[in-house]
């Protein structure tokens, strides 16, 4: 059904309200930054592991270091 010479359109998705409120998570982000200090979560560089399990253990170790 065409009206007024327009082509039919199909709406795939709608832009809605943001899922996360930046101001609501600000306190948690500040806490994470204070706890982490100046250390990144994962050190920069290329890391090679023999297995995914070895990589997972290393990742957990560097994320929980103090």
PDBQT receptor file of N, H, CA, C and O in Angstrom, charges set to zero:
ATOM      1  N   UNK A   1       0.826  -1.184   0.000  1.00  0.00    +0.000 N 
ATOM      2  CA  UNK A   1       0.000   0.000   0.000  1.00  0.00    +0.000 C 
ATOM      3  C   UNK A   1       0.871   1.248   0.000  1.00  0.00    +0.000 C 
ATOM      4  O   UNK A   1       1.554   1.555   0.977  1.00  0.00    +0.000 OA
ATOM      5  N   UNK A   2       0.829   1.931  -1.079  1.00  0.00    +0.000 N 
ATOM      6  H   UNK A   2       0.274   1.682  -1.873  1.00  0.00    +0.000 HD
ATOM      7  CA  UNK A   2       1.577   3.173  -1.162  1.00  0.00    +0.000 C 
ATOM      8  C   UNK A   2       0.610   4.338  -1.139  1.00  0.00    +0.000 C 
ATOM      9  O   UNK A   2      -0.418   4.342  -1.816  1.00  0.00    +0.000 OA
ATOM     10  N   UNK A   3       0.967   5.315  -0.346  1.00  0.00    +0.000 N 
ATOM     11  H   UNK A   3       1.802   5.312   0.204  1.00  0.00    +0.000 HD
ATOM     12  CA  UNK A   3       0.154   6.532  -0.293  1.00  0.00    +0.000 C 
ATOM     13  C   UNK A   3       1.052   7.718  -0.555  1.00  0.00    +0.000 C 
ATOM     14  O   UNK A   3       2.191   7.755  -0.090  1.00  0.00    +0.000 OA
ATOM     15  N   UNK A   4       0.566   8.652  -1.270  1.00  0.00    +0.000 N 
ATOM     16  H   UNK A   4      -0.359   8.621  -1.648  1.00  0.00    +0.000 HD
ATOM     17  CA  UNK A   4       1.282   9.897  -1.566  1.00  0.00    +0.000 C 
ATOM     18  C   UNK A   4       2.608   9.637  -2.289  1.00  0.00    +0.000 C 
ATOM     19  O   UNK A   4       3.517  10.462  -2.195  1.00  0.00    +0.000 OA
ATOM     20  N   UNK A   5       2.743   8.534  -2.996  1.00  0.00    +0.000 N 
ATOM     21  H   UNK A   5       2.004   7.864  -3.072  1.00  0.00    +0.000 HD
ATOM     22  CA  UNK A   5       3.957   8.262  -3.746  1.00  0.00    +0.000 C 
ATOM     23  C   UNK A   5       5.147   7.861  -2.889  1.00  0.00    +0.000 C 
ATOM     24  O   UNK A   5       6.265   7.802  -3.401  1.00  0.00    +0.000 OA
ATOM     25  N   UNK A   6       4.951   7.583  -1.605  1.00  0.00    +0.000 N 
ATOM     26  H   UNK A   6       4.043   7.630  -1.189  1.00  0.00    +0.000 HD
ATOM     27  CA  UNK A   6       6.047   7.197  -0.713  1.00  0.00    +0.000 C 
ATOM     28  C   UNK A   6       6.246   5.688  -0.749  1.00  0.00    +0.000 C 
ATOM     29  O   UNK A   6       5.297   4.924  -0.921  1.00  0.00    +0.000 OA
ATOM     30  N   UNK A   7       7.481   5.280  -0.586  1.00  0.00    +0.000 N 
ATOM     31  H   UNK A   7       8.252   5.901  -0.446  1.00  0.00    +0.000 HD
ATOM     32  CA  UNK A   7       7.784   3.854  -0.501  1.00  0.00    +0.000 C 
ATOM     33  C   UNK A   7       7.484   3.357   0.906  1.00  0.00    +0.000 C 
ATOM     34  O   UNK A   7       7.656   4.104   1.869  1.00  0.00    +0.000 OA
ATOM     35  N   UNK A   8       7.044   2.124   1.044  1.00  0.00    +0.000 N 
ATOM     36  H   UNK A   8       6.904   1.517   0.262  1.00  0.00    +0.000 HD
ATOM     37  CA  UNK A   8       6.769   1.601   2.390  1.00  0.00    +0.000 C 
ATOM     38  C   UNK A   8       8.080   1.457   3.176  1.00  0.00    +0.000 C 
ATOM     39  O   UNK A   8       9.112   1.099   2.608  1.00  0.00    +0.000 OA
ATOM     40  N   UNK A   9       8.032   1.735   4.464  1.00  0.00    +0.000 N 
ATOM     41  H   UNK A   9       7.194   2.027   4.925  1.00  0.00    +0.000 HD
ATOM     42  CA  UNK A   9       9.213   1.633   5.322  1.00  0.00    +0.000 C 
ATOM     43  C   UNK A   9       8.965   0.593   6.401  1.00  0.00    +0.000 C 
ATOM     44  O   UNK A   9       7.832   0.340   6.809  1.00  0.00    +0.000 OA
ATOM     45  N   UNK A  10      10.050   0.009   6.841  1.00  0.00    +0.000 N 
ATOM     46  H   UNK A  10      10.970   0.215   6.509  1.00  0.00    +0.000 HD
ATOM     47  CA  UNK A  10       9.983  -0.948   7.936  1.00  0.00    +0.000 C 
ATOM     48  C   UNK A  10      10.889  -0.428   9.051  1.00  0.00    +0.000 C 
ATOM     49  O   UNK A  10      12.059  -0.134   8.807  1.00  0.00    +0.000 OA
ATOM     50  N   UNK A  11      10.368  -0.313  10.256  1.00  0.00    +0.000 N 
ATOM     51  H   UNK A  11       9.418  -0.552  10.454  1.00  0.00    +0.000 HD
ATOM     52  CA  UNK A  11      11.154   0.154  11.398  1.00  0.00    +0.000 C 
ATOM     53  C   UNK A  11      11.809  -1.063  12.034  1.00  0.00    +0.000 C 
ATOM     54  O   UNK A  11      11.127  -1.988  12.476  1.00  0.00    +0.000 OA
ATOM     55  N   UNK A  12      13.150  -1.052  12.076  1.00  0.00    +0.000 N 
ATOM     56  H   UNK A  12      13.703  -0.301  11.718  1.00  0.00    +0.000 HD
ATOM     57  CA  UNK A  12      13.891  -2.180  12.615  1.00  0.00    +0.000 C 
ATOM     58  C   UNK A  12      14.122  -2.007  14.106  1.00  0.00    +0.000 C 
ATOM     59  O   UNK A  12      14.002  -2.975  14.857  1.00  0.00    +0.000 OA
ATOM     60  N   UNK A  13      14.441  -0.833  14.545  1.00  0.00    +0.000 N 
ATOM     61  H   UNK A  13      14.539  -0.046  13.934  1.00  0.00    +0.000 HD
ATOM     62  CA  UNK A  13      14.700  -0.575  15.953  1.00  0.00    +0.000 C 
ATOM     63  C   UNK A  13      14.353   0.853  16.284  1.00  0.00    +0.000 C 
ATOM     64  O   UNK A  13      14.237   1.706  15.403  1.00  0.00    +0.000 OA
ATOM     65  N   UNK A  14      14.192   1.095  17.532  1.00  0.00    +0.000 N 
ATOM     66  H   UNK A  14      14.285   0.402  18.247  1.00  0.00    +0.000 HD
ATOM     67  CA  UNK A  14      13.887   2.455  17.963  1.00  0.00    +0.000 C 
ATOM     68  C   UNK A  14      14.948   2.903  18.954  1.00  0.00    +0.000 C 
ATOM     69  O   UNK A  14      15.423   2.120  19.777  1.00  0.00    +0.000 OA
ATOM     70  N   UNK A  15      15.305   4.156  18.861  1.00  0.00    +0.000 N 
ATOM     71  H   UNK A  15      14.919   4.791  18.192  1.00  0.00    +0.000 HD
ATOM     72  CA  UNK A  15      16.266   4.715  19.790  1.00  0.00    +0.000 C 
ATOM     73  C   UNK A  15      15.506   5.113  21.047  1.00  0.00    +0.000 C 
ATOM     74  O   UNK A  15      14.631   5.978  21.011  1.00  0.00    +0.000 OA
ATOM     75  N   UNK A  16      15.842   4.489  22.126  1.00  0.00    +0.000 N 
ATOM     76  H   UNK A  16      16.552   3.786  22.155  1.00  0.00    +0.000 HD
ATOM     77  CA  UNK A  16      15.131   4.749  23.365  1.00  0.00    +0.000 C 
ATOM     78  C   UNK A  16      16.001   5.449  24.375  1.00  0.00    +0.000 C 
ATOM     79  O   UNK A  16      17.044   6.014  24.047  1.00  0.00    +0.000 OA
ATOM     80  N   UNK A  17      15.557   5.402  25.592  1.00  0.00    +0.000 N 
ATOM     81  H   UNK A  17      14.709   4.943  25.859  1.00  0.00    +0.000 HD
ATOM     82  CA  UNK A  17      16.278   6.005  26.697  1.00  0.00    +0.000 C 
ATOM     83  C   UNK A  17      17.595   5.267  26.926  1.00  0.00    +0.000 C 
ATOM     84  O   UNK A  17      17.683   4.062  26.687  1.00  0.00    +0.000 OA
ATOM     85  N   UNK A  18      18.611   5.979  27.384  1.00  0.00    +0.000 N 
ATOM     86  H   UNK A  18      18.540   6.958  27.579  1.00  0.00    +0.000 HD
ATOM     87  CA  UNK A  18      19.904   5.365  27.664  1.00  0.00    +0.000 C 
ATOM     88  C   UNK A  18      19.741   4.287  28.734  1.00  0.00    +0.000 C 
ATOM     89  O   UNK A  18      18.954   4.442  29.668  1.00  0.00    +0.000 OA
ATOM     90  N   UNK A  19      20.491   3.196  28.589  1.00  0.00    +0.000 N 
ATOM     91  H   UNK A  19      21.130   3.070  27.830  1.00  0.00    +0.000 HD
ATOM     92  CA  UNK A  19      20.364   2.087  29.525  1.00  0.00    +0.000 C 
ATOM     93  C   UNK A  19      21.099   2.352  30.843  1.00  0.00    +0.000 C 
ATOM     94  O   UNK A  19      20.726   1.801  31.878  1.00  0.00    +0.000 OA
ATOM     95  N   UNK A  20      22.132   3.184  30.815  1.00  0.00    +0.000 N 
ATOM     96  H   UNK A  20      22.436   3.632  29.974  1.00  0.00    +0.000 HD
ATOM     97  CA  UNK A  20      22.889   3.483  32.020  1.00  0.00    +0.000 C 
ATOM     98  C   UNK A  20      22.944   4.994  32.224  1.00  0.00    +0.000 C 
ATOM     99  O   UNK A  20      23.197   5.749  31.286  1.00  0.00    +0.000 OA
ATOM    100  N   UNK A  21      22.709   5.413  33.435  1.00  0.00    +0.000 N 
ATOM    101  H   UNK A  21      22.503   4.800  34.197  1.00  0.00    +0.000 HD
ATOM    102  CA  UNK A  21      22.780   6.829  33.772  1.00  0.00    +0.000 C 
ATOM    103  C   UNK A  21      24.197   7.124  34.250  1.00  0.00    +0.000 C 
ATOM    104  O   UNK A  21      24.639   6.568  35.256  1.00  0.00    +0.000 OA
ATOM    105  N   UNK A  22      24.908   7.989  33.541  1.00  0.00    +0.000 N 
ATOM    106  H   UNK A  22      24.549   8.440  32.724  1.00  0.00    +0.000 HD
ATOM    107  CA  UNK A  22      26.304   8.281  33.847  1.00  0.00    +0.000 C 
ATOM    108  C   UNK A  22      26.452   8.825  35.271  1.00  0.00    +0.000 C 
ATOM    109  O   UNK A  22      27.399   8.466  35.970  1.00  0.00    +0.000 OA
ATOM    110  N   UNK A  23      25.546   9.668  35.698  1.00  0.00    +0.000 N 
ATOM    111  H   UNK A  23      24.776   9.960  35.130  1.00  0.00    +0.000 HD
ATOM    112  CA  UNK A  23      25.649  10.232  37.039  1.00  0.00    +0.000 C 
ATOM    113  C   UNK A  23      25.424   9.175  38.113  1.00  0.00    +0.000 C 
ATOM    114  O   UNK A  23      25.993   9.272  39.200  1.00  0.00    +0.000 OA
ATOM    115  N   UNK A  24      24.611   8.177  37.827  1.00  0.00    +0.000 N 
ATOM    116  H   UNK A  24      24.149   8.099  36.943  1.00  0.00    +0.000 HD
ATOM    117  CA  UNK A  24      24.338   7.131  38.812  1.00  0.00    +0.000 C 
ATOM    118  C   UNK A  24      25.557   6.241  39.046  1.00  0.00    +0.000 C 
ATOM    119  O   UNK A  24      25.757   5.757  40.160  1.00  0.00    +0.000 OA
ATOM    120  N   UNK A  25      26.378   6.018  38.014  1.00  0.00    +0.000 N 
ATOM    121  H   UNK A  25      26.216   6.412  37.109  1.00  0.00    +0.000 HD
ATOM    122  CA  UNK A  25      27.542   5.146  38.186  1.00  0.00    +0.000 C 
ATOM    123  C   UNK A  25      28.816   5.925  38.486  1.00  0.00    +0.000 C 
ATOM    124  O   UNK A  25      29.888   5.328  38.591  1.00  0.00    +0.000 OA
ATOM    125  N   UNK A  26      28.723   7.228  38.624  1.00  0.00    +0.000 N 
ATOM    126  H   UNK A  26      27.853   7.713  38.539  1.00  0.00    +0.000 HD
ATOM    127  CA  UNK A  26      29.904   8.060  38.873  1.00  0.00    +0.000 C 
ATOM    128  C   UNK A  26      30.615   7.663  40.167  1.00  0.00    +0.000 C 
ATOM    129  O   UNK A  26      31.842   7.575  40.194  1.00  0.00    +0.000 OA
ATOM    130  N   UNK A  27      29.865   7.426  41.225  1.00  0.00    +0.000 N 
ATOM    131  H   UNK A  27      28.868   7.497  41.203  1.00  0.00    +0.000 HD
ATOM    132  CA  UNK A  27      30.478   7.059  42.499  1.00  0.00    +0.000 C 
ATOM    133  C   UNK A  27      31.233   5.748  42.418  1.00  0.00    +0.000 C 
ATOM    134  O   UNK A  27      32.333   5.628  42.957  1.00  0.00    +0.000 OA
ATOM    135  N   UNK A  28      30.645   4.757  41.742  1.00  0.00    +0.000 N 
ATOM    136  H   UNK A  28      29.751   4.856  41.304  1.00  0.00    +0.000 HD
ATOM    137  CA  UNK A  28      31.308   3.461  41.595  1.00  0.00    +0.000 C 
ATOM    138  C   UNK A  28      32.580   3.584  40.761  1.00  0.00    +0.000 C 
ATOM    139  O   UNK A  28      33.589   2.947  41.061  1.00  0.00    +0.000 OA
ATOM    140  N   UNK A  29      32.526   4.405  39.718  1.00  0.00    +0.000 N 
ATOM    141  H   UNK A  29      31.706   4.923  39.474  1.00  0.00    +0.000 HD
ATOM    142  CA  UNK A  29      33.712   4.591  38.882  1.00  0.00    +0.000 C 
ATOM    143  C   UNK A  29      34.822   5.278  39.661  1.00  0.00    +0.000 C 
ATOM    144  O   UNK A  29      35.989   4.913  39.521  1.00  0.00    +0.000 OA
ATOM    145  N   UNK A  30      34.481   6.263  40.478  1.00  0.00    +0.000 N 
ATOM    146  H   UNK A  30      33.533   6.560  40.592  1.00  0.00    +0.000 HD
ATOM    147  CA  UNK A  30      35.496   6.939  41.303  1.00  0.00    +0.000 C 
ATOM    148  C   UNK A  30      36.127   5.966  42.303  1.00  0.00    +0.000 C 
ATOM    149  O   UNK A  30      37.337   6.001  42.525  1.00  0.00    +0.000 OA
ATOM    150  N   UNK A  31      35.307   5.100  42.904  1.00  0.00    +0.000 N 
ATOM    151  H   UNK A  31      34.324   5.071  42.723  1.00  0.00    +0.000 HD
ATOM    152  CA  UNK A  31      35.824   4.098  43.836  1.00  0.00    +0.000 C 
ATOM    153  C   UNK A  31      36.797   3.157  43.135  1.00  0.00    +0.000 C 
ATOM    154  O   UNK A  31      37.867   2.859  43.665  1.00  0.00    +0.000 OA
ATOM    155  N   UNK A  32      36.427   2.690  41.944  1.00  0.00    +0.000 N 
ATOM    156  H   UNK A  32      35.558   2.932  41.513  1.00  0.00    +0.000 HD
ATOM    157  CA  UNK A  32      37.305   1.793  41.188  1.00  0.00    +0.000 C 
ATOM    158  C   UNK A  32      38.618   2.490  40.845  1.00  0.00    +0.000 C 
ATOM    159  O   UNK A  32      39.684   1.880  40.936  1.00  0.00    +0.000 OA
ATOM    160  N   UNK A  33      38.552   3.744  40.458  1.00  0.00    +0.000 N 
ATOM    161  H   UNK A  33      37.687   4.239  40.384  1.00  0.00    +0.000 HD
ATOM    162  CA  UNK A  33      39.768   4.485  40.129  1.00  0.00    +0.000 C 
ATOM    163  C   UNK A  33      40.661   4.658  41.353  1.00  0.00    +0.000 C 
ATOM    164  O   UNK A  33      41.883   4.556  41.243  1.00  0.00    +0.000 OA
ATOM    165  N   UNK A  34      40.066   4.919  42.521  1.00  0.00    +0.000 N 
ATOM    166  H   UNK A  34      39.074   5.001  42.611  1.00  0.00    +0.000 HD
ATOM    167  CA  UNK A  34      40.854   5.086  43.742  1.00  0.00    +0.000 C 
ATOM    168  C   UNK A  34      41.499   3.772  44.171  1.00  0.00    +0.000 C 
ATOM    169  O   UNK A  34      42.654   3.759  44.599  1.00  0.00    +0.000 OA
ATOM    170  N   UNK A  35      40.770   2.679  44.061  1.00  0.00    +0.000 N 
ATOM    171  H   UNK A  35      39.833   2.689  43.713  1.00  0.00    +0.000 HD
ATOM    172  CA  UNK A  35      41.318   1.378  44.452  1.00  0.00    +0.000 C 
ATOM    173  C   UNK A  35      42.426   0.933  43.510  1.00  0.00    +0.000 C 
ATOM    174  O   UNK A  35      43.418   0.347  43.942  1.00  0.00    +0.000 OA
ATOM    175  N   UNK A  36      42.256   1.208  42.235  1.00  0.00    +0.000 N 
ATOM    176  H   UNK A  36      41.450   1.684  41.884  1.00  0.00    +0.000 HD
ATOM    177  CA  UNK A  36      43.233   0.780  41.239  1.00  0.00    +0.000 C 
ATOM    178  C   UNK A  36      44.492   1.627  41.296  1.00  0.00    +0.000 C 
ATOM    179  O   UNK A  36      45.583   1.131  41.017  1.00  0.00    +0.000 OA
ATOM    180  N   UNK A  37      44.360   2.881  41.650  1.00  0.00    +0.000 N 
ATOM    181  H   UNK A  37      43.474   3.285  41.877  1.00  0.00    +0.000 HD
ATOM    182  CA  UNK A  37      45.516   3.772  41.672  1.00  0.00    +0.000 C 
ATOM    183  C   UNK A  37      45.983   4.082  40.268  1.00  0.00    +0.000 C 
ATOM    184  O   UNK A  37      45.172   4.340  39.378  1.00  0.00    +0.000 OA
ATOM    185  N   UNK A  38      47.291   4.056  40.068  1.00  0.00    +0.000 N 
ATOM    186  H   UNK A  38      47.949   3.846  40.791  1.00  0.00    +0.000 HD
ATOM    187  CA  UNK A  38      47.820   4.382  38.742  1.00  0.00    +0.000 C 
ATOM    188  C   UNK A  38      48.133   3.134  37.920  1.00  0.00    +0.000 C 
ATOM    189  O   UNK A  38      48.743   3.235  36.856  1.00  0.00    +0.000 OA
ATOM    190  N   UNK A  39      47.719   1.947  38.406  1.00  0.00    +0.000 N 
ATOM    191  H   UNK A  39      47.223   1.865  39.271  1.00  0.00    +0.000 HD
ATOM    192  CA  UNK A  39      47.971   0.710  37.670  1.00  0.00    +0.000 C 
ATOM    193  C   UNK A  39      46.799   0.412  36.734  1.00  0.00    +0.000 C 
ATOM    194  O   UNK A  39      45.642   0.504  37.146  1.00  0.00    +0.000 OA
ATOM    195  N   UNK A  40      47.083   0.060  35.489  1.00  0.00    +0.000 N 
ATOM    196  H   UNK A  40      48.022  -0.015  35.154  1.00  0.00    +0.000 HD
ATOM    197  CA  UNK A  40      45.990  -0.339  34.592  1.00  0.00    +0.000 C 
ATOM    198  C   UNK A  40      45.487  -1.725  34.975  1.00  0.00    +0.000 C 
ATOM    199  O   UNK A  40      46.182  -2.480  35.655  1.00  0.00    +0.000 OA
ATOM    200  N   UNK A  41      44.283  -2.052  34.539  1.00  0.00    +0.000 N 
ATOM    201  H   UNK A  41      43.719  -1.439  33.986  1.00  0.00    +0.000 HD
ATOM    202  CA  UNK A  41      43.761  -3.392  34.829  1.00  0.00    +0.000 C 
ATOM    203  C   UNK A  41      44.647  -4.463  34.209  1.00  0.00    +0.000 C 
ATOM    204  O   UNK A  41      45.028  -5.423  34.879  1.00  0.00    +0.000 OA
ATOM    205  N   UNK A  42      44.968  -4.302  32.955  1.00  0.00    +0.000 N 
ATOM    206  H   UNK A  42      44.659  -3.522  32.411  1.00  0.00    +0.000 HD
ATOM    207  CA  UNK A  42      45.815  -5.262  32.245  1.00  0.00    +0.000 C 
ATOM    208  C   UNK A  42      47.010  -4.479  31.700  1.00  0.00    +0.000 C 
ATOM    209  O   UNK A  42      46.822  -3.472  31.018  1.00  0.00    +0.000 OA
ATOM    210  N   UNK A  43      48.238  -4.925  31.990  1.00  0.00    +0.000 N 
ATOM    211  H   UNK A  43      48.391  -5.744  32.544  1.00  0.00    +0.000 HD
ATOM    212  CA  UNK A  43      49.404  -4.229  31.451  1.00  0.00    +0.000 C 
ATOM    213  C   UNK A  43      49.386  -4.220  29.926  1.00  0.00    +0.000 C 
ATOM    214  O   UNK A  43      48.922  -5.169  29.294  1.00  0.00    +0.000 OA
ATOM    215  N   UNK A  44      49.897  -3.133  29.343  1.00  0.00    +0.000 N 
ATOM    216  H   UNK A  44      50.274  -2.362  29.857  1.00  0.00    +0.000 HD
ATOM    217  CA  UNK A  44      49.938  -3.026  27.884  1.00  0.00    +0.000 C 
ATOM    218  C   UNK A  44      51.029  -3.930  27.329  1.00  0.00    +0.000 C 
ATOM    219  O   UNK A  44      52.023  -4.215  27.996  1.00  0.00    +0.000 OA
ATOM    220  N   UNK A  45      50.826  -4.361  26.131  1.00  0.00    +0.000 N 
ATOM    221  H   UNK A  45      50.018  -4.130  25.589  1.00  0.00    +0.000 HD
ATOM    222  CA  UNK A  45      51.820  -5.183  25.467  1.00  0.00    +0.000 C 
ATOM    223  C   UNK A  45      51.189  -6.394  24.824  1.00  0.00    +0.000 C 
ATOM    224  O   UNK A  45      49.971  -6.569  24.848  1.00  0.00    +0.000 OA
ATOM    225  N   UNK A  46      52.032  -7.225  24.250  1.00  0.00    +0.000 N 
ATOM    226  H   UNK A  46      53.022  -7.082  24.231  1.00  0.00    +0.000 HD
ATOM    227  CA  UNK A  46      51.588  -8.463  23.628  1.00  0.00    +0.000 C 
ATOM    228  C   UNK A  46      51.916  -9.601  24.571  1.00  0.00    +0.000 C 
ATOM    229  O   UNK A  46      53.066  -9.762  24.980  1.00  0.00    +0.000 OA
ATOM    230  N   UNK A  47      50.926 -10.378  24.912  1.00  0.00    +0.000 N 
ATOM    231  H   UNK A  47      49.992 -10.247  24.579  1.00  0.00    +0.000 HD
ATOM    232  CA  UNK A  47      51.103 -11.481  25.844  1.00  0.00    +0.000 C 
ATOM    233  C   UNK A  47      50.744 -12.776  25.145  1.00  0.00    +0.000 C 
ATOM    234  O   UNK A  47      49.686 -12.876  24.524  1.00  0.00    +0.000 OA
ATOM    235  N   UNK A  48      51.606 -13.759  25.239  1.00  0.00    +0.000 N 
ATOM    236  H   UNK A  48      52.466 -13.678  25.743  1.00  0.00    +0.000 HD
ATOM    237  CA  UNK A  48      51.367 -15.041  24.576  1.00  0.00    +0.000 C 
ATOM    238  C   UNK A  48      51.256 -16.132  25.630  1.00  0.00    +0.000 C 
ATOM    239  O   UNK A  48      52.057 -16.207  26.562  1.00  0.00    +0.000 OA
ATOM    240  N   UNK A  49      50.253 -16.967  25.460  1.00  0.00    +0.000 N 
ATOM    241  H   UNK A  49      49.602 -16.906  24.703  1.00  0.00    +0.000 HD
ATOM    242  CA  UNK A  49      50.011 -18.063  26.374  1.00  0.00    +0.000 C 
ATOM    243  C   UNK A  49      49.804 -19.338  25.584  1.00  0.00    +0.000 C 
ATOM    244  O   UNK A  49      49.358 -19.303  24.437  1.00  0.00    +0.000 OA
ATOM    245  N   UNK A  50      50.132 -20.472  26.205  1.00  0.00    +0.000 N 
ATOM    246  H   UNK A  50      50.495 -20.500  27.137  1.00  0.00    +0.000 HD
ATOM    247  CA  UNK A  50      49.961 -21.752  25.519  1.00  0.00    +0.000 C 
ATOM    248  C   UNK A  50      48.498 -22.178  25.491  1.00  0.00    +0.000 C 
ATOM    249  O   UNK A  50      48.047 -22.808  24.535  1.00  0.00    +0.000 OA
ATOM    250  N   UNK A  51      47.748 -21.825  26.560  1.00  0.00    +0.000 N 
ATOM    251  H   UNK A  51      48.115 -21.313  27.337  1.00  0.00    +0.000 HD
ATOM    252  CA  UNK A  51      46.346 -22.244  26.640  1.00  0.00    +0.000 C 
ATOM    253  C   UNK A  51      45.491 -21.068  27.095  1.00  0.00    +0.000 C 
ATOM    254  O   UNK A  51      45.994 -20.086  27.641  1.00  0.00    +0.000 OA
ATOM    255  N   UNK A  52      44.192 -21.189  26.857  1.00  0.00    +0.000 N 
ATOM    256  H   UNK A  52      43.784 -21.987  26.413  1.00  0.00    +0.000 HD
ATOM    257  CA  UNK A  52      43.268 -20.172  27.334  1.00  0.00    +0.000 C 
ATOM    258  C   UNK A  52      43.217 -20.172  28.862  1.00  0.00    +0.000 C 
ATOM    259  O   UNK A  52      43.049 -19.124  29.485  1.00  0.00    +0.000 OA
ATOM    260  N   UNK A  53      43.361 -21.347  29.455  1.00  0.00    +0.000 N 
ATOM    261  H   UNK A  53      43.498 -22.199  28.949  1.00  0.00    +0.000 HD
ATOM    262  CA  UNK A  53      43.337 -21.445  30.919  1.00  0.00    +0.000 C 
ATOM    263  C   UNK A  53      44.503 -20.673  31.528  1.00  0.00    +0.000 C 
ATOM    264  O   UNK A  53      44.332 -19.979  32.530  1.00  0.00    +0.000 OA
ATOM    265  N   UNK A  54      45.678 -20.791  30.930  1.00  0.00    +0.000 N 
ATOM    266  H   UNK A  54      45.816 -21.355  30.116  1.00  0.00    +0.000 HD
ATOM    267  CA  UNK A  54      46.852 -20.052  31.409  1.00  0.00    +0.000 C 
ATOM    268  C   UNK A  54      46.618 -18.545  31.287  1.00  0.00    +0.000 C 
ATOM    269  O   UNK A  54      47.000 -17.785  32.177  1.00  0.00    +0.000 OA
ATOM    270  N   UNK A  55      46.002 -18.118  30.209  1.00  0.00    +0.000 N 
ATOM    271  H   UNK A  55      45.691 -18.736  29.486  1.00  0.00    +0.000 HD
ATOM    272  CA  UNK A  55      45.701 -16.700  30.018  1.00  0.00    +0.000 C 
ATOM    273  C   UNK A  55      44.682 -16.227  31.050  1.00  0.00    +0.000 C 
ATOM    274  O   UNK A  55      44.802 -15.118  31.572  1.00  0.00    +0.000 OA
ATOM    275  N   UNK A  56      43.687 -17.049  31.346  1.00  0.00    +0.000 N 
ATOM    276  H   UNK A  56      43.589 -17.950  30.922  1.00  0.00    +0.000 HD
ATOM    277  CA  UNK A  56      42.681 -16.682  32.345  1.00  0.00    +0.000 C 
ATOM    278  C   UNK A  56      43.289 -16.537  33.732  1.00  0.00    +0.000 C 
ATOM    279  O   UNK A  56      42.941 -15.612  34.466  1.00  0.00    +0.000 OA
ATOM    280  N   UNK A  57      44.192 -17.439  34.099  1.00  0.00    +0.000 N 
ATOM    281  H   UNK A  57      44.475 -18.191  33.503  1.00  0.00    +0.000 HD
ATOM    282  CA  UNK A  57      44.857 -17.356  35.405  1.00  0.00    +0.000 C 
ATOM    283  C   UNK A  57      45.679 -16.081  35.491  1.00  0.00    +0.000 C 
ATOM    284  O   UNK A  57      45.640 -15.385  36.506  1.00  0.00    +0.000 OA
ATOM    285  N   UNK A  58      46.422 -15.768  34.436  1.00  0.00    +0.000 N 
ATOM    286  H   UNK A  58      46.453 -16.333  33.612  1.00  0.00    +0.000 HD
ATOM    287  CA  UNK A  58      47.235 -14.552  34.421  1.00  0.00    +0.000 C 
ATOM    288  C   UNK A  58      46.360 -13.303  34.508  1.00  0.00    +0.000 C 
ATOM    289  O   UNK A  58      46.677 -12.367  35.243  1.00  0.00    +0.000 OA
ATOM    290  N   UNK A  59      45.259 -13.291  33.757  1.00  0.00    +0.000 N 
ATOM    291  H   UNK A  59      45.001 -14.051  33.160  1.00  0.00    +0.000 HD
ATOM    292  CA  UNK A  59      44.359 -12.140  33.768  1.00  0.00    +0.000 C 
ATOM    293  C   UNK A  59      43.792 -11.916  35.163  1.00  0.00    +0.000 C 
ATOM    294  O   UNK A  59      43.753 -10.782  35.641  1.00  0.00    +0.000 OA
ATOM    295  N   UNK A  60      43.356 -12.976  35.816  1.00  0.00    +0.000 N 
ATOM    296  H   UNK A  60      43.388 -13.897  35.428  1.00  0.00    +0.000 HD
ATOM    297  CA  UNK A  60      42.820 -12.858  37.170  1.00  0.00    +0.000 C 
ATOM    298  C   UNK A  60      43.904 -12.353  38.124  1.00  0.00    +0.000 C 
ATOM    299  O   UNK A  60      43.623 -11.541  39.005  1.00  0.00    +0.000 OA
ATOM    300  N   UNK A  61      45.122 -12.823  37.956  1.00  0.00    +0.000 N 
ATOM    301  H   UNK A  61      45.350 -13.483  37.240  1.00  0.00    +0.000 HD
ATOM    302  CA  UNK A  61      46.225 -12.409  38.827  1.00  0.00    +0.000 C 
ATOM    303  C   UNK A  61      46.509 -10.909  38.690  1.00  0.00    +0.000 C 
ATOM    304  O   UNK A  61      46.663 -10.218  39.697  1.00  0.00    +0.000 OA
ATOM    305  N   UNK A  62      46.578 -10.398  37.453  1.00  0.00    +0.000 N 
ATOM    306  H   UNK A  62      46.453 -10.959  36.635  1.00  0.00    +0.000 HD
ATOM    307  CA  UNK A  62      46.905  -8.988  37.280  1.00  0.00    +0.000 C 
ATOM    308  C   UNK A  62      45.732  -8.079  37.641  1.00  0.00    +0.000 C 
ATOM    309  O   UNK A  62      45.944  -6.931  38.031  1.00  0.00    +0.000 OA
ATOM    310  N   UNK A  63      44.507  -8.571  37.517  1.00  0.00    +0.000 N 
ATOM    311  H   UNK A  63      44.335  -9.504  37.200  1.00  0.00    +0.000 HD
ATOM    312  CA  UNK A  63      43.348  -7.744  37.891  1.00  0.00    +0.000 C 
ATOM    313  C   UNK A  63      43.187  -7.634  39.403  1.00  0.00    +0.000 C 
ATOM    314  O   UNK A  63      42.649  -6.645  39.900  1.00  0.00    +0.000 OA
ATOM    315  N   UNK A  64      43.649  -8.638  40.133  1.00  0.00    +0.000 N 
ATOM    316  H   UNK A  64      44.087  -9.441  39.730  1.00  0.00    +0.000 HD
ATOM    317  CA  UNK A  64      43.460  -8.621  41.590  1.00  0.00    +0.000 C 
ATOM    318  C   UNK A  64      44.719  -8.232  42.345  1.00  0.00    +0.000 C 
ATOM    319  O   UNK A  64      44.745  -8.307  43.573  1.00  0.00    +0.000 OA
ATOM    320  N   UNK A  65      45.755  -7.821  41.645  1.00  0.00    +0.000 N 
ATOM    321  H   UNK A  65      45.735  -7.760  40.647  1.00  0.00    +0.000 HD
ATOM    322  CA  UNK A  65      46.986  -7.429  42.350  1.00  0.00    +0.000 C 
ATOM    323  C   UNK A  65      46.769  -6.114  43.088  1.00  0.00    +0.000 C 
ATOM    324  O   UNK A  65      45.853  -5.354  42.776  1.00  0.00    +0.000 OA
ATOM    325  N   UNK A  66      47.591  -5.871  44.028  1.00  0.00    +0.000 N 
ATOM    326  H   UNK A  66      48.335  -6.489  44.281  1.00  0.00    +0.000 HD
ATOM    327  CA  UNK A  66      47.497  -4.620  44.807  1.00  0.00    +0.000 C 
ATOM    328  C   UNK A  66      48.722  -3.788  44.646  1.00  0.00    +0.000 C 
ATOM    329  O   UNK A  66      48.815  -2.707  45.227  1.00  0.00    +0.000 OA
TER     330      UNK A  66
